[in-house]
Amino acid sequence: MSCLPFLRTLAEHQQYAELKAAAQSHAEDSGDPAVQPLLLLAMAALGEQAAALALLSQLESRLNSLPVDARVDLAAGCLLLQRGDQARELLEQALAEAPDHALALARLAGCRRQQGDLAEARRLYERSAELAPGRIAVHAALAHIYLAQGDELSAQGAIDLGIRRLEGVHAGLSENVVRGFTAQLRVLQLETWLAGGHEAQAEAWLERRRADLGEDEWVGLLLAHASMLAGRARHAQAEEGLRAALAHVPDNVALYGQLAELAQAQGRLAQAAGLLRHAIRLQSARGADCTGWWIQLSSACLHLSPDRARHAAEQAVAAADALPDSGEATPATVSALRAEARCVLAAVESQTDHFDRAEALFQEVLDRDPDCLSALQGLGQQQMQRGRIDEAVALFERVKAIHPTRGHVALINARKFPDDEATLHRIEALARLPGPEGPVRGSLLFQLAAAWEKRKDYDRAFALAAEANAANKRLLAYDARAHRQHCARIRHAYTRSLYEHRKDCGLDTTVPVYVVGMPRSGTTLVEQILAGHSEVFGAGELGLIPQVIEGLERWERQTGSGRHYPDCVDDLDPEVTAGIAGQVLRQLQELGPGARFVVDKLPHNFENIGLIKFLFPKAKIISVRRDPRDIAISNFFTDFQAKHGGMGFAYDLTDIGEQLADHHLLMDHWHRLFPGEILEVAYEDVVADTEGMARRMLDHLGAAWEPGVLDFDTLDRTVKTASVWQVRQPIYTSSRNKWARYREHLAPLIRGTNAKIEWAPITDMVALPEPGLLNQGVAHYHAGQLDQAEHCFKRLLHHLPEHAAANFMVGLVYVRKGHLRPGIELMEKALTLCPWNRNWRHDLAQACRMIGEPERAEALERQGERGQGRAVAAPGGSEAWADGELDLSH
């Protein structure tokens, strides 16, 4: 008796693990070739792509010998393997022989749905349902189609029919099958309520189900509901629902995982990392495997903290290697986890410029599994960054052979565009599947915009870019008004008088070179030309100056000064400035050992020229200009890694226009402040006269001419910016006047650029007459010179009455002089301003004991034990105070 009906029942009921085991057994026993397509289908559904592709290759040579039903089964496997064209061809041939083959009609509908042809998919599914009304999966698929078309009434009808069909066959199905179909129909019901605007009904239903269902089933519905909300760009509501659920099931790991995913989609990487660490703690406490969680944590931390990302990746590798080869997880799952763990570790190595280590890890994975997509894509992206374009393209072609859509997307990024529009339509259908980012995947739409631009369909390209930008902007927190105000404060803080009164600040060195400009203005090309010189090291986009600013911000928060950058720059004395500059210089020299010049080409350092010249008065600065319309279009068509950071403006033409205006006003300020010290170069001039402009730039640095700088496109160095492909090409002019293709779309840009630049009057920026008063006072205090210390602190308080550290130190001086009550009052005031400071709390407790209030002292120390305070290092490495400042022996 044939086993095929049993195997096809398993396939219809989506019992793929059982299907694989049974098909393997029957294939060995019977040798029936019709069993193998079902085995391939099971492998594809279980994610065993390499094995499925190998079997597909065998079956392709004997397709004509397979009966119709077997070819229909094979088509289902092809569909799961992203081979929609092959699946469609098989199904159309089968239907030519058997026009009323219900399963073939349903699977052809799946092909049409994957290609985005919803109308034809609907027709085919409806015909299949007429011929075989008992297939629950078909009714569920129809509900999806109806919802995608906005037909909630028909969707509800399909769900109701599916429920009735399930009730009719319930007795003959296993519990797992019933549970699986029930979960699908419940999720569809939630989606239908959401689509119809019946959110209250959905929430009430979920609340009632909490009492009826087990934790896993109920949480599964909550996760699906949250995903639907995120897919509708309602991320805050999704997070609110998940956090409310934690009140009922506080240790449910899946809820933390979903919250982390939502946080990561919105650029809140630190929050995502914290949620994932909590999930790992919960899993570890249960003795459960944490490999997948460590992998997710490493990915979340990659651009946040490479050190933490490395630790998580190493933990993932160790956990994966410790998994037993035979256990609850299948060997294929264990193998996939081990591969993925090594790929995330390789990604960390690549991010930290350890490219050989990364390549060795990627290659180790590929030696075991030549079709591992993560390894192929990761290694391909690294080869792109290193300028090995042909190697990268070859790797992406391998990706395309395994997963056509992912491969085409990677190739588009390498400027290898598909020849047919059908491929672009398939990618667009995938981009429009809702996910954590929202209703569309903006990253895919950006790739499609580039592809349609290549085909010279500029209106289509712009429409896709505009949609991608709008989707991204919903997740961004960029505030154009706040940026304009920040630029105004920078101009207010950095004045000629600041430098005249701080002449001894900074290091006398010409090693640092800064290439600045608007993003996409040509800074990467300029740096690439300079880096071709034997005395110049191109370090890429460094975060060193922004890190200095963050350090200053952190110091001001720790001292409770109430100030921020750039207000606080006038408090930097020569010693502290030398310390900061020395740290930056050492990092530059470590990157380019022996180089006479080290180039940092972070474009947005145009905002930080004042600080750069404060730290390095002789630093060479090159400002790159470009037609602002070309800058705008290039930004608008680029999906930046730093979208949640400094590049948030790039997703709206009006915001881009205002950023251009802010840049122009700032550069005008710097040129007036540092006349003749900043070299302006135009991108268009670099393209038209590369040698002439290269000579100008080298003259500005003080470097002799070397013809090798003109061979910049062959330079063996890493480029990680959005210009990764362009700088590997010889000089080309196709990017000049690119804006003209989109002339009719530029009204918002012109409006933002030409609008009057206005900002709120700056009346709260206090100018300190002398820098370093806090540090001077602390030095006097440590030397026992209490009067001098008090004088310094009070001078600071004259200008900043709410300065917490100054108040606290005056309080300490008073206590040391025997003025206990006034001293304690000032210490309490400081602690109110900085309640996290455990050291201050400890000193205040000692002072309370001195006035005979031990209970109050003990209460303070208990609070301190729960606090997070610690001694803080001042900018430049000096320390303002340490534990136990108050010595009771005095």
N, C-alpha and C positions, 0 to 999 in steps of 0.2 A: 504493500500500500504506500502511495506517495506521501512524503512528509511535507510537501509544499503547502498545502492548506494550513497546516499547523504553524509553519514558519511565517506565512503571510499574515496569519492572525496575530502573531507576536509583533510583527512589523506594524500592523494597523493599530495595535494597542500600545505602541511605542515602548515595548519591553526589549530594549536593544541589547542589554547585557545577556539576557536569556536567549535572544535571537542569535547572538554571536556564538554562544556556547553550543546551541542546538544545531546551527548551520555548520559549524566546524565538524561536529560529530557526524552529521548526516552526509556531509561532503566526503568524509573519509570512508564511510560505510557504503554509500550508494554510488559515488562517482557521478551523480546527476549534475550536469553543468548548470542546470537552472537554479541550483542551490547557491552557487557562487555569487550571483548578483545580490542575493539577500545577505550573504556574509559581508559583501562590500558595503551594503547599506548600513549594517550594524556597526562596522568599523568606522565609517564616516560619521555616523551619529554619535559615536563614543569619542570622537576626536583623534582617532588613530589614523591620521592622514597619510602617513608614509606607507603603512600597510595597505590602506584602501587604494592609494594611487598605484602601488605595485600590482595589486590584483586587477585594477582597471586596465592596466597595460596588457595583462595577459588576456583579458576578456575581449579587448578591442580587436584582436586578431581573428576572433571567431564569432563576431556578432551575428552573421547571417545564419549560424547554426542554432541560435537561441530562439525559443518560441516567443510569441508575443508577450505573454505574461512576464517572462524573464527579462525582456528588454524594458518593460515598464518598471520592473524592480531596479534594473540597472540605472534607468533614468533618475529614479529617486536618489540613488547614491551620487550620481553626477551632480544633481542639484545641490546636495549638501556639500559637495566638493567645489562649489562655486563654478561649475562648468555648465552654465545655463544653456549655452548654444548647443552643446552636445546632448544635454537632456532634452531640449526641445526637438532636436532632429530625431532622436530615438522615439519620442512620444508621437510626433507627427507621422512617422512611418507606421507605428503600431496602430494609430487611429485610422490610417488609410486602409489597413487590413481589417480592423474591428472598430467601426465608427462609434459603437455604443459601449465601448470599454470604459466603465465608470471610473475605475482607478486611474486609467490613462488620462481621462478628462480632468480629474482632480489634480494630478501631478503636472499636467500641462498648464492648468490654472496657476499652480505654484510657480512655474517658470515665468508666466506673464506677470504675476504679482512681483516676483523678484526684479523684473525688468521695468516695473512701474506702470504697466498697462492694466490698470485696475478694472476698466470696463470689460475688457476681454476676459480677465481673470474671473470677474463676477459671472459672466455668461457661462463660462466653462464649469465653475463650481455649481451653479444652479442646475445645469444639465446633469452633472454627476449626481447631485442630490436627488433629482427626479428618478434616475436609473437605479440608485442604491441608497434609499432614504435612511438606512440604518447606520451609516457611517457618521459617528459623532464628530470626528476630526474635521469632516467636510463642513458640518454646520458651524463649528468653531471658526474655521477659516472664512466662511461666508460672513460671520459676524464681524471679523476683522476688516474685511473688505467694505462692508456697509459702513462701519465706523469711519474708515478712511475717506469714504465718499460723503460723510456727513448725514447718512441715513440712519439715525438712531432708532427709528421705529422698526425698520427691517432688521437691524442688529438685535433688538430685543426679541423679535419674532424668531430669529435663528437661535438665540440662546434658549428661549423657551422650548423650542423644538428639540434642541440638543438635550435639554434636561429630561424631556419626555422619553426620548430615545434611550437615554442612559437608564432611566427607571425601568423601561421595558426589558432591557437585557441585563439588568443588575445581577440577577441571580446566577447568570452563567459566566460572570466575570470574576477574576480574582480581586481580592481586596486592594492590592496595589494599583490595578488598572482602574478600578472605580475611583480610588483616591486621586489618581492622576487626572482623569477626565473631570472629576468634580472640581479640583483646584483650577483647571483651565476655565471652566464655565463660570466659576466664582469671580475669577480675575476679569473675565470679559464683562460680567455684570457690573463690576466696579467701574470699568472703563466706559461702559454705556451710560451709567449714571453721571460720570464726570463730563462726558461729551454732551449730555443733555442739560448740564448745569444743575444737576440734583446732588450737589455736594453734601448737603445736610443729610440726605437719605443714605448716601454712602457711608458717612461717618457714624450715623446711628446704627446702621447694619453691622459695621465693623465692631462697634462696642457690644452689640448683642452677641456676636459670634465669639467674643472673648470667653463667655461662660460655656459655650457649646463645644469649642474646639480645644485640642491640645495646644501646648505652647508653640511647637514648631509650625503647625498648620496656621494658627492665628498670626504668628509673626510673618509667615510667608505671604499672607494676604496684605499685611501692613507694608512689607517691603515692596510688593507689587503696586500698592496704592501710592507709596512715596515715589516710585519710579514714574508712574503716570503723571503725578504732579510736577516732577522735575521736567518731564518731557513736554509739559505745557508751560515751562519757564516759571513755575510757582515753587521755587526752591525753599523759600522761607516757610511756606505752609507744609511742605514735605518734611522739613526738619522739625517743625513744631509737633507734627504727628508722631514722629519717631521718638522724640524726647518725652512726649506724654506717655508713650508705651513703656519707656524705661521705668516709669513709676510702678508699673505692674510686674515687669520682668527685668529687674535691674541688672541681671547678670547675663542677659542674652547677647552673645557675641555678634550675631548677625546684625543686630540693630546698630551696634557701634561701627561695624564695617560699612553699612549703608550711609551712616552719618559722615564717616570719613570720606566716602566717595563724593557725597554732595559738597562737602567742604573743599575737597580738592578741585572739583569742577568749577568752583567759584574763586579759586586762587588762594584759599585760606590754608596754605600748606602746613603751617605750624599747628593749627587746630586739627587738621587731618592726621598729622603724625601723632599728636597726643591721643586721639581716639584709637588709632591703631595700636599704640603701645598699651592702652588699657585692654583692648581686645586680646593682645598677646598675654598680658598678665592673667586674664580670666582663663584663657586656653591652657596656659602652663599650670595653673592651679588645679585643673582637672586632669592633668597628665596627657592632654590631647596634643596632636601634632600642630606645630605653629609655622610650618614651612611657608605656606601660602601667605600668612599674615606678615612674616618677615619680608617676603618678596614685595608685598604691597607697601610696607613701611619704607623699604629702600627706595622704591620708585617715588614715593611722596617726598622723601628727603633729598632727592638727587640735586635739585636746584636750590634747596633751602640750606642744607648743611652736608657737604660731601663726606665729612667724617662720620656723621650719623648714618648716612646712606651706606657707607662702607661697612660699618658695624652691623647694620641690619642685613646687608647682603652676605656677610661672612656667617652670621647666625643662620641665614637661610640655607647656605651651602652645607653647614654642619648638620642642621636638622634634616635636610634632604638625604644626605649621605647616611644618616642614622636610621632612616626608614627601612624596615625589613622588605626584602624582595618578594616575600609572600606573606600577605596579611590581608587586612580589610581593603586596602587600596590595591587596585590591579597593577601588574607590572608596568603597563603602559602609563598609568597615572604617576607611579613612582619615578619612572624614567623622565616623564615630562616635567615633574617638579625639580628633579636634579638639573635638567637642562635649563629651566627658567631661572633657578637660583644662580647658576653660573653666568647666565646672560645679564642678570641685574648687577652682579659683581663686575662683569666686564664693562657695563655701562658706567659704573662708578670709576673704574680705571680710566676709561676714555674721557670722562668729564674732568678728571684731574690730570689729564695729559700723559698718563702712563699707557701710551698706545700699544707698545709691544706686549705688555701684560694683557691688555684688553683683547688684542688679536689672538694671543695664545689661548685665552679662555673661550673666545668665540669658536676658534678652530677645534678645541677639545670637544665642544658640544657637537660641531658639525662632523667630526670624525665618528662620533657615535650615531648621530642622526643627521644625515646630509640634507634632510628636508625640514629642519627646525626653523620655522619662520622667524622667531625672535632673534636667533643667531645670525641668520642671513641678513635680516634688515639692520640689526645693530652693527654688524661688521660693514655692511654696505654704507651706512651713514657715516661711520668712522672713516672709511676710505674716501668718501666725498669730502669730509673736512680736511683730510690730508692731501687733497688734490689728486688722488688716484681715481679719476673719474671713470676710466674704462673698467677698472676692477669693480667699482661701485655699481656701474650699469650691469655688468655680468652677474653680480649677486642679485640685483633687483630683477633681472630676467629669470633667475631661478625662483625667486619669490613668485613671479607672475605665473610660472609653470605650475606652482602648487596652489596659489590663491590669486587668481587673475586680478581681482579688484585691488587687493593690497599691492600687488606688483605694479599695476598701472599707476597707482597713486605715487608710489616711490619713484617710478621712472619719470613721471611728470615733474617731480621735484628736482630730478636730474636733467630736466629739459629734454626728455625723450617722450614725445607725445604720441598717443595712439592714432592710428590712421583712420579709424572708423568712428562715426558718431554714436553707434550703438553702445560702444564701451563707455563713452561719456554719459550716456543716458543711464546705464547700469550703475555707474558710480553715483550719479545724482539721486537715483532711487535709494541707494544705500545712505546717502547723506541726509535724506529726509525721513529716516527712521528715528523716532524720538529716543533720547537717551539722557544720561546725566547732565549733558550740556544744555539740553532743552529740545525744542521741536526739530531742530536740524543740527547737523555736525558742521560747524563753521569751517573747521580745518579742511574738510573734503571740498566744500564749496570754493574755498580759496584756490585749491588745486585745479578745480574745474574752470574757474575764471581764467587761470593762466592758459589752460588748454584751449578755451574758446578764443582767447586773445591771439594765440598762435594761429588759429584758423581765420583770423581777421574778422570775427564776428564780435565787434567791440561792444555793441549794445548788450548782447547776451553776456559777455564777460563782465561788463560793469554791473549788470543786474545781479549776477551771482556774487560778485564782490560786495555789493551793497547789502545783500541778504546775509552774507557771512559776517559782515561788520555789525549789522544790527543784532544778529544772534549773539555775538561776542559782547557787544556793549551792554546787553541786559545783565551780564555777569560781572561787569566792571564797576569799580567805585571811583573812577576818575572824575575829578572836579576841576573844570577849567578855571573857574573863578578863584579857587584856592591856589592853583598853580600861578595865576597872574599875581595874586597877592604875595606869594612866596618870592617871585622874581622881584617885585617891588621892594621887599625887605632886603633881598640880596644887594640891590643897588644902594639902598639906604645904609646898609652896614659897611659896605666896602667903599670908602671914600678916600680922597687923597690925604686927609688929615690922619686917618688910621695908619697909613704907611709912614707918614712923616713922624708920628709919635711912637712908632714901633720899628725903628730903623735897624735894630739889632736882631730882629727876628728872622728865622729861616736859615737854610744851609747854602753855602757858597758852592754849588755844583751845577754842571750843565748836563749831567747824565739823563735826567728825566726829559722826555719829549712828549708833548700832548697834542694829538690830532683830534680836533673837535669839530662839531657841526651838527646840523639836524640829521637824524637818522635817515639813511638812504640818500645822503648828499654826495657820497663818494669818499668817505673817510677810509673805508677798507682799501680802496684802490690806492689812495695816497700812502697809506701805511705799507701796502705791499711793495710799492715802488721804493720807499725808503729802506725797507727791510732787505732789499737786494744789495745794499751797500755793506762792505766788509766790516765797517765799524758800527753798524746799526743792528739792533735786535728788535724785531717786531713782536711785542708781547700780546697783541690782540686787545680785546676789550677787558680791561681790568677793573675790578671794583674797589681798588685801593683808596681812592679819594672819597667815594661814598662811604667806605668803611670808617674813614677818619671822621666824617660827619656823624655817622651813627655813634662812634665812640664819644664824641663831644656831647651828643644828645644824651647818651647814657650817663655820662659824668654829671651833667646838669640835673638829670632826674635823681641820681643818687645823692647829690648834695642838697637837693630841694631848693635850687636857686629860683625856680619859677621861670627860667630863661630857656630858650631854644636856639638852635642854629638858624640863621646866621647871627642872631643878636649877641651870642656869647663870644664871638671871635675876638672882641676887644679885651677879653680876660686872659688871652694867651700871652704869657711872658716869654722871653727869649729861651729860657731853659726848657719849658714845656714844648715850645714850638720846635726846638732842636730835637727833642726826644721824639716827637711825632714824625718830623721830616726824616730823622734817622731811620725809624722803622720802615717808612715807605721806601727810602733809598735802598735799604738792605734787601727788601723784597724784590725790588726791580733788579738789583744786581744778582740776586739768586736766580732770577728768571733768565737773565742774559749775562752770564759770567764772562768777564773780560771785555764786554761791549763798551764802547765809548759813549753810545747813546742807546737808551731803551725807550721804545715808543709805546705809550698807552693810548689807544685810539677809541676810548669810550666816548661816543658822540656827545652824550649829555653832559660831559664835563665842561661844555660851554657855560653851564650855570655855575661852575666851580672855579673859574679862572681866578677869581679874587683869592680864594683859599690856596690855590696852586702857587700863585705869586707870593703869597704870605709865607708858604713853606719853602719854596724854591724860587727866590727872586730872579735867578738867571735861567730858569726853565724855558726851553724853546716851545712855542705854541704855534701850531698851524691850524687856521680856521678854514674849513672847506665850505664853499658856497656852491649853489646849483640853482637853476631856474626853480623857484618855489612851486610852480605848478607841477613840474616833474617830480619834485620831492613829495608833493601831496599825493599824486597818483601812485607813486611807488609805495608809499606808506599804506595807502588805502588797499592795495592789492597784496599786502604782506601780513601773514599771521605770525606775530612776534612771540617768542618764548616769554618775554617779559611783559606780556599784556596786562598782568595784574600788578606790575611794578611801574616803572617809569614810562612804559609805552602805551599806557591806557588811552592817550589822546588819539592814537593812530586809527581808531575805529569809527571816526566821525569826521566828515570833511570840514565842518565848522570848527570843531576842536583842533583839527590840524591847522586850519587857517590862523586861529588864535595862538597856537604854539609857534607858528612861523613869525607872527608879529612879536611875541615875547622874546623869541630868539634874536630877532633883528634889534630890538631895543636894548637887550642885554649886551650884545656884541658892540653896539655903538657906545655903551657905557664903558666897556673894557678898553676899547680903542682910545677913548678920551682919558682914561685913567692910566693906561700904559702905552702912550703914543710910540709907534714904531717898533713895538716889541712883539706884536702878533702878526704873523704873515697870513694874509688872505690869499687863497687860491680858488679859482673857479673850476668846477668839475669839467665844464665845457672846454676850458683852456687846456686842461690836462689831457683830454681826449684829442683835441686838435693839434697840440704841440707838446707831446709827452716829454721829449728831451728838454725843451726849453723850460718847462715847468719843473722838471726834475732837478735841473741845475739851480733854479731859484730856491727850491726847497733845501737842497744840500748846502747852498751858500748860507741860507738862514741858520742852519745847524752849525756851520763852520766845518763842514766835511768836504774833502776834495772830490772832484768828479770821478765817477766810475761808470763805464758804459753798461756794466752788468745790471744796473738798476732798471734798464729798459726791458730785461727779460723776466719781468715780475710774474708773468703767467706760468713760468716753469719753476718758480721758487718752491722748494720743498719745506713747507711750513703749514701749520694747521690754521684753518679759518673756520670758526664756529658761528659766524653771524649769518644773517639772511643773505649775505653776498657770497655764500660759499661756492656757488657755481660761477657767478660772474667773474670773480677775480682769477679764475683758472683759464679765462679766455684772453686772446690778444685784444688790444684796444678795438672797440666797436662803437658805432655811432647810433645804433638803433634805439638807444634809450633817450637820445636827445629829442626834445619836442614831442615826447610820447603823450604829453597832456593833450595835444591837439586832437587826438583820436576821441577824447572824452570831453571836448569843449562844451557841449551842451549840458553836461552834468555838473559843471563847476561852480554854479551859483552859490551853494553853501560855503565853498572854500573862499570865494571872493568876499562873501559877506563876513566871514570870520577874520580874514586877513586885513580887510580895510576898515573894520569897525574901530571906533575910537577906543584907545587903550585907557581904561579907567581902573583905579584901585582905591581901596579905602585909605584915608589919611593915616599915616603911621605916627601915632602919638605915644605909643607905649614902649618904644625901644630906648632903653636907658643906655647912655654912653658912660662907661667907667673911665675916670681920668687916669687910672694906673692899673696895669694888669697884675694878676697873681696875688691879690690881697689875701685871699683865703690861705693859699700855700705859705705866704710870708708869715701870717699869723700863727699857723700851725707850727712852723719852724721855730718861731719865738717861744711858743708854748712848750715844745719839747725841750728847749734849752732852759726852761725855767724863767724866761723873761716875760712875766705875766702882764706887766704894764704895756710893753711893746705889742704883745699879742692882742690885748684888749683894744689897743688903739687901731690895729689893722682891721680887726673884725668890725669895730664900730664904724670905721670909714666905709667899709663895704655895706653895712646896714644903712648908712646914710642914703645910699643910692638904691639899695634893694632891701627894704625893711622886712620883707617876708622870707629872706634867704635862710633856709632851715639850718644849714650847717653853721653859718655865722652866728645865728641865735644860740645854737647849742654850744658852740665853743665859748661864747661870752658867758653862758651859764656855767660852763666848766671853770672858767677863770674866776667867776664870782664864788663858786663853791670852794675853790682852792684858796681864795682870799678870806674865806669865812663868812661870806654873805650867802648863807644857805638858802633862805626862802626865795630871794630874788633869782638866785641861780637856778633853783628847781623850777620856778615859773618859766624861765626861758627854755630850759631843757624840755619841759612839757610841751611848750609851744612848738619846738622843733619836731618833737616826736609826733605831734598831731599832724604836722605837714608831711612827715615821712614815717608813718607807723610801721613800715616794714623793717626799720633799722634796728636789728637785734643788739648791736653794740651800744647804741644810745640808750636802749631800754635797760641794758645791764648797768650802765653808768648811773642812770637815773635811780635805779633800785638801790645802788650803793649810797647815793645822796639821801634817799629816803631813810635808810638805816641811820645815817648820821644825825638826822633830826628826830630819831626815835619812833619811826613808823615802819616796823618790820613787816607787819601784815601787808601793807601797801607794797613794800619791796618784793615780798614773795609773790604777790599777784602779778606784778610786772614781769618777774622772771618766768612765771608760768606762761604768760603770754609770749614772752620771748622764745621759749622752747618750741612754741607752735609756729613762730615766725620764720621768714625766709631771709632775713637780713644777713649781710656779711660786710667785711671791710672792702672798700672799693679803691681801685687804683686810679690815680689821676691820669689825664692825658699825658703821654710822654713817659709814663712809668713811675712817677713819684707817688707817694702814698699820703693821703691827707690825714688819716688817723687809723689807729689799730685798736684791737680789743683792749679793754682795761685801761682806758685813758685816765680814769679817776683813781688816784692812789690815796687810800684812806690814811696813810701814814702822814700825809701833809696836813 
